[in-house]
Amino acid sequence: MMRRVSDSYLRVMKAKAAVAAAVSVGAAAVLLTGCGKAVVADPVDPGGAPARPTASQPAAPAKTDGTCPVVEPTEPQPTPTLIDGTPANTPEGERLAQAIGGQGYGAFADVYSTQIVDHPVGRVALCVTDLARGRLLLAAAHAADPEADPARADLYLSTYSHRTLLAAGDKLIGQKLGFPIYSVSGSHGAAVEVTSTKEGAASAEFKAKLEKATGGIPVAVTEGEQPVLLEGPLTAP
């Protein structure tokens, strides 16, 4: 998701991200759902036989071979459910996402990238940099909240963790590279996403300078609007 930022944005988000990135709720929120169902395989135990969940061991998440899905917030999406007439995520999807966020921004920050709630409806697309660690993350989420059902998760691979992209985005704050930086994000797990002016978005030189500043992590630059902030834009020409 794209966020408009002040100089302290990324650092504040490290403390608040478990809540901020888990769920999109409310009439004005973008509700993510429906696109691109995962290819599901039966969970397998270390001996190669299909594993069967027991009362004390919840069903394993579905496994996929795909990369992290991308759902554009500007594209219209079906509403997963209504609560008192208000569009909202499904309760089961939201609960699992909250439990995942608690672990993803904690003990599993090294592999957690992002998640999409109700993708498809009632399920959570969890993007991680390592599928084995991703399954451990889901087990930890279930241990922390037994009502969060890990069998509702589909695992996908991302190139970078959320923590890695945050650190790369931190390196861009305060840089004077010829064009202003209006916002920084990395929610798709593949690149640092930057908004700038129309000219900045079209500049290959600006993009190259940004990627040099991140230490080689890819940067995607798109045109955006300058946020109204007391501190002004992050950089100046």
C-alpha positions in Angstrom: 0.0 0.0 0.0 1.2 3.5 -0.7 1.7 5.8 2.2 2.5 9.5 2.3 5.3 10.1 4.6 7.2 12.6 6.8 10.8 12.2 7.7 9.9 10.1 10.7 7.3 7.9 8.8 9.3 4.7 8.3 10.6 4.7 11.8 7.2 5.2 13.3 5.8 2.5 11.1 8.2 0.0 12.5 6.4 0.3 15.8 2.9 0.5 14.4 3.1 -1.8 11.3 1.5 -4.9 13.0 -1.8 -3.0 13.1 -1.4 -0.8 10.1 -0.7 -3.4 7.4 -2.8 -6.3 8.6 -6.4 -5.2 7.5 -8.2 -2.7 5.3 -11.6 -2.0 6.9 -14.4 0.5 6.5 -16.3 2.2 3.7 -13.3 4.2 2.5 -10.8 1.3 2.7 -9.7 -0.8 -0.2 -10.8 -4.4 0.5 -8.4 -6.9 -1.1 -10.0 -10.0 -2.5 -10.5 -12.5 -5.2 -7.8 -12.2 -7.8 -5.6 -15.2 -8.8 -6.4 -18.2 -6.8 -3.3 -20.1 -5.5 -2.4 -23.6 -6.6 -3.0 -25.7 -3.5 -1.1 -28.8 -2.5 -1.7 -31.2 0.4 0.6 -30.5 3.3 3.4 -33.1 3.6 5.2 -34.4 6.7 9.0 -34.8 6.8 8.6 -38.5 5.8 6.8 -37.6 2.6 3.3 -38.8 3.5 0.4 -36.4 3.4 0.0 -34.9 6.9 -3.4 -34.9 8.6 -4.3 -32.3 11.2 -5.1 -33.4 14.7 -7.0 -31.7 17.5 -3.8 -30.3 18.9 -2.2 -29.7 15.5 -4.1 -27.3 13.2 -4.3 -27.9 9.5 -1.2 -26.7 7.6 -1.5 -23.7 5.3 -1.8 -24.3 1.6 1.5 -24.1 -0.3 1.9 -22.3 -3.6 4.6 -22.0 -6.2 3.7 -18.5 -7.1 5.2 -15.1 -6.3 3.4 -12.6 -4.1 0.2 -11.4 -5.7 -0.2 -7.7 -6.5 -3.6 -6.1 -6.0 -3.8 -2.5 -7.1 -5.7 -0.3 -4.6 -7.0 1.8 -7.5 -8.8 -1.2 -9.0 -12.4 -1.9 -7.8 -12.6 -5.1 -5.7 -15.6 -7.1 -4.6 -16.6 -6.5 -1.0 -15.8 -9.6 1.2 -18.6 -9.0 3.6 -20.8 -6.3 5.2 -20.9 -5.5 8.9 -24.0 -3.4 9.8 -24.1 -2.4 6.1 -20.4 -1.3 6.0 -17.9 -3.0 3.7 -15.4 -5.0 5.7 -13.0 -7.9 5.7 -14.3 -11.3 6.8 -13.9 -11.8 10.6 -11.9 -15.0 10.0 -9.6 -13.3 7.5 -9.1 -10.3 9.8 -8.4 -12.4 12.8 -5.7 -14.5 11.0 -4.2 -11.4 9.6 -3.9 -9.8 13.0 -2.2 -12.9 14.4 0.1 -13.0 11.4 1.0 -9.4 11.8 2.0 -9.9 15.5 4.5 -12.5 14.4 5.5 -11.0 11.1 6.7 -7.7 12.7 8.2 -9.6 15.7 10.1 -12.9 15.7 9.6 -13.5 12.0 10.5 -10.1 10.7 13.4 -11.6 8.8 11.1 -13.4 6.4 7.7 -11.6 6.6 7.0 -9.5 3.5 3.3 -8.6 3.3 -0.2 -10.1 3.4 -3.5 -9.6 1.6 -6.7 -10.2 3.5 -9.6 -12.0 1.8 -7.6 -13.1 -1.2 -9.8 -15.0 -2.0 -12.6 -14.3 0.5 -12.0 -15.9 3.9 -8.3 -16.5 3.2 -5.1 -14.6 3.6 -2.3 -14.5 1.1 0.9 -14.5 3.1 4.1 -13.4 1.3 7.4 -14.5 2.8 11.0 -14.8 1.7 11.2 -18.4 2.9 8.3 -20.9 2.8 9.6 -23.1 5.6 9.9 -20.1 7.9 6.5 -18.9 6.7 4.9 -22.1 8.0 6.6 -21.6 11.3 5.3 -18.1 11.4 1.7 -19.4 10.9 2.2 -22.0 13.7 3.4 -19.2 16.0 0.4 -17.1 15.0 -1.9 -19.9 15.9 -0.1 -20.5 19.2 -0.6 -16.9 20.1 -4.3 -16.9 19.0 -5.8 -20.4 18.8 -8.9 -18.9 17.1 -6.7 -17.8 14.2 -6.9 -20.6 11.6 -3.6 -21.2 9.7 -5.4 -23.4 7.3 -6.9 -20.3 5.8 -3.4 -19.0 4.7 -1.8 -19.4 1.3 2.0 -19.0 1.2 3.7 -17.0 -1.6 7.3 -16.1 -2.1 8.6 -12.5 -2.0 12.1 -11.3 -3.0 12.5 -9.0 0.1 11.2 -8.9 3.6 9.2 -5.9 4.8 12.0 -5.1 7.2 14.6 -5.1 4.4 12.5 -2.7 2.3 11.9 -0.4 5.3 15.6 -0.2 5.9 16.2 0.5 2.2 13.5 3.2 2.3 15.1 4.8 5.3 18.2 5.4 3.1 16.2 7.5 0.8 14.9 10.0 3.4 16.8 13.2 3.2 18.5 12.4 -0.1 18.7 15.2 -2.6 18.7 13.5 -6.0 17.2 16.0 -8.3 13.5 15.3 -7.7 11.3 15.3 -4.6 10.2 12.1 -2.9 6.5 12.2 -1.9 6.1 8.8 -0.5 8.0 5.5 0.2 6.6 2.0 0.5 7.4 -1.6 -0.2 4.3 -3.6 0.3 4.7 -5.9 -2.7 7.9 -7.4 -1.4 9.8 -6.8 -4.7 11.0 -3.2 -4.7 10.9 0.1 -2.8 8.0 2.1 -4.2 8.5 5.8 -4.5 6.2 8.6 -5.7 7.6 11.8 -7.2 6.7 14.3 -9.8 5.8 13.4 -13.4 9.3 14.3 -14.4 10.9 12.3 -11.6 8.8 9.2 -12.5 10.1 9.5 -16.1 13.7 10.0 -15.2 16.0 6.9 -15.6 18.8 8.9 -14.0 16.7 9.6 -10.9 15.7 5.9 -10.6 19.4 4.9 -10.9 20.4 7.3 -8.1 17.6 5.9 -5.9 18.7 2.3 -6.5 22.3 3.3 -5.7 21.1 4.9 -2.5 19.3 1.7 -1.5 22.4 -0.4 -2.1 21.0 -2.1 -5.2 17.5 -2.9 -4.1 15.1 -2.1 -7.0 13.1 1.1 -6.8 9.8 1.6 -8.7 9.1 5.3 -9.3 5.6 6.5 -10.1 3.9 9.9 -10.3 2.2 11.0 -7.1 0.8 14.0 -5.4 2.8 16.1 -3.0 1.4 15.5 0.5 0.4 18.5 2.7 2.8 18.3 5.6 4.2 20.7 8.1 7.7 19.5 7.2 7.2 19.7 3.5 8.3 17.0 1.0 11.0 14.6 2.0 13.6 16.0 -0.5 14.0 19.1 -2.5 15.6 19.5 -6.0 
